[in-house]
Amino acid sequence: MPDAEGLERANWAGNVVFGAGRRVAPTSIEELQSIVAGCERARPVGTRHSFNTIADTTGTLISTARLPRLIRIDPAAREVTVSAGTRYATLARELHAQGFALPNLGSLPHISVAGACATATHGSGDHNGNLATSVTALELVTATGDLRTVRRGVDPDFAGQVVALGALGVVVAVTLAIVPTFQVRQDVYQGLTRAALLDHVEEIFAAAYSVSVLTDWSSESSRLWAKRRVVEKAGEADPVPMEMFGARAVSHPAHPIPGLDPVHTTRQLGIPGPWHDRLPHFRSGFTPSAGNELQSEYFVSRDHADAAIAAIHRIGDEIRPALQISELRTIAADDLWLSPAYRRDATSLHFTWLPDEAVVARAVAAVERQLAPFDPRPHWGKIFALPARTIRASYPRATDFLQLAGSHDPTGTFRNPFLAHTLGLA
């Protein structure tokens, strides 16, 4: 529910009510600088699509949604600079209109650029990094109210400042690398068996530009979402098989969650369209996903993908009462210190849960027990219960990040209990 200034008091799912004593949405950079300089405690908030307390604070919650809109394309440099609160759907339409694209998008185009990059949100594809890997520069307001710009190739600790969880300041603008626009077709295949999935994990995810497997962890339940870049030869598109790994192409649109109306989803059935209308699962003009849900996600090295997937299959009956759907995706390795794909190609196991926190807590505990042998890294913005020591041990640059945060925010303006618990950033 919005407060008197029209700002929401809770996250998107409603499971976290913000404890901030003040919520603000400045309309200029100068106003933002003044607000931050006067804060003892503050946290930036994006489109609130996090399911834990990462954005919460007892101090001032700062939204960048009302800062001046900026989408500035530099064709020569193949870059776009965009205001932090801009949603991907808005940016994508403008880029496409000018003949450009981003290499990939998440399943939801509703999320803000800065928030998605700060938490390493991602799409899928063996050769596609998470959304933050497109960042070439950031402009942010520091704890002292100063405006600072950092750029890849210039600042030696740049890789520690992109996926920063809001711990270094309030990002006001993001510069992203862009590519020429392209067309994508989306085909959905039904009937992927557990045996076929486990026998062909690498081949399945290498079969298209972006691949997702949707499953409820029963033996015959899985669907395969294949998003292929359209390449024409002699005026004809490359042929697409009607069957993949024993799964058959569907003849009608499907929703990732069985039984829900596919009107919310992007165009399927192999009809080519612009990248931004196919790479996300959901259309920007509709309520995303199921709407009423909780989410968890874990990243394991791609070397362990088949074993990790098999481990979750073994507890399918145990977690299914809490589950709406799971999604399996792949993400290319990167150099960003707090990215779950840091220095390892990753497979992600995503869980969309029913909105029952007690039931979900039991399911999360079961999932984490099964994934423990595979050094899982949780998505920073979703529900998890892994101990802080386990999380920190999984990130080789965690100590470097703590030192970076200490030097950029020595008074702890942007710290909160979530950062203290997960990283020891007290």
Secondary structure, DSSP 8 states (H G I E B T S, - for coil): -B-TTS-BSB-TTSS-B---SEEE--SSHHHHHHHHHT-SSEEEE-S---SSSTT--SSEEEE-TTS---EEEETTTTEEEEETT-BHHHHHHHHHHTTEE-S---S-TTSBHHHHHHTT-----TT---GGGGEEEEEEE-TTS-EEEEETTTSTTGGGTSS-TT-S-EEEEEEEE-EE--EEEEEEEEEE-HHHHHHSHHHHHTSSSEEEEEE-SSTT-EEEEEEEE--EETTEE----SEETTEEE-SS---SSTTS-GGGB---TT--EEGGGTSSSB-TTS--SSSS-EEEEEEEEGGGHHHHHHHHHTTHHHHGGGEEEEEEEEE--B--TT-TTBTS-EEEEEEEE-S-HHHHHHHHHHHHHHHGGG--EE-TTS-----HHHHHHT-TTHHHHHHHHHHH-TT-TT--HHHHHHH---
